[in-house]
């Protein structure tokens, strides 16, 4: 009887009212758990969107840096090897120099500039110093350079020239022509020679501005 009464009491206890709100538990599953799972999925999707955005921005930044590097190399880092000692002592045979290809888009070559140029589309570049400018008359007399009949010494870097070549008589430069001479004029093939002559503006590749090698000579010109 006691055992029977115990079961009845137990049965009565099972009839107690459910939790407020009518929420029941069956098999340990709850709506709260399902809601938490849905909320977690939304947070995961949101975090994924943030991660994708960061990756895109990172990729764009890398692309910009690469493009800037390519531009800088193309504009200021083109390399030309010096052949011979025509520009000694400033440049020696075998020196590797960098060319500024942008500067002459903003200004014209000036007297005293060291330029790299090629003739007739040749792949080989020559390096000389600008002496005569467009519209000027250049002549070499008594070892001196005359510009429009007057001796010029500033930014010329040569004197006592023994071989006048084409400049033995006055050479009139066109509106897009330059007269160039190597600093070591005794070992230079330049505008004095018929094989070189006056340099056209379109023949000028850029201004030589930096010695990149060998390491002992590295530095600005």
HUZI-V270618 format. One record per residue. OMEGA is omega in radians with two decimals (none if undefined). Layout:
BEGIN
omega
OMEGA
OMEGA
END
This chain:
BEGIN
omega
3.12
3.13
3.12
3.11
-3.13
-3.14
3.10
3.11
-3.13
3.11
3.11
3.13
-3.13
-3.13
3.13
-3.13
3.13
-3.12
3.11
3.12
3.07
3.13
3.13
3.09
3.08
3.12
3.10
-3.14
-3.11
3.08
-3.13
-3.14
3.13
3.12
3.11
3.11
3.11
3.12
3.12
3.13
3.10
3.11
3.14
3.12
3.13
3.12
3.11
3.12
3.11
3.13
3.12
3.13
3.13
3.13
3.12
3.12
3.12
3.14
3.12
3.13
3.11
3.13
3.14
3.13
3.14
3.14
3.11
3.13
3.12
3.14
-3.12
3.11
-3.12
-3.06
-3.01
-2.98
3.08
-3.04
3.08
3.11
3.13
3.11
-3.13
-3.08
-3.11
3.13
3.08
0.17
-3.11
3.12
-3.12
3.10
3.13
3.08
3.05
-3.06
3.08
-3.06
3.02
-3.08
-3.07
-2.94
-3.07
2.93
-3.11
3.10
3.12
3.07
-3.09
3.08
-3.12
3.10
2.99
-3.04
2.97
-3.11
3.06
-3.12
3.05
3.10
3.12
3.11
3.13
-3.12
3.03
-3.13
-3.14
3.13
3.13
3.12
-3.12
-3.08
-3.13
3.11
-3.13
3.04
-3.08
3.06
3.06
-3.10
-3.13
3.09
-3.10
3.10
3.11
3.07
-3.07
3.07
-3.12
-3.14
3.10
3.12
-3.08
3.11
-3.12
3.07
3.06
3.07
3.12
-3.09
-3.11
-3.10
-3.12
3.12
-3.13
-3.09
3.04
2.98
-3.13
3.11
3.12
-3.11
3.09
-3.09
3.13
-3.08
-3.13
3.08
-3.06
3.09
3.05
-3.14
3.06
-2.95
-3.14
-3.11
-3.03
2.95
-3.02
-3.05
3.07
-3.05
3.12
-3.14
3.13
3.10
-3.14
-3.11
3.08
3.12
-3.12
3.13
-3.07
-3.11
-3.14
-3.13
3.07
-3.04
-3.04
3.03
-3.08
3.13
0.01
-3.04
-3.11
-3.10
-3.01
3.09
3.11
3.11
none
END
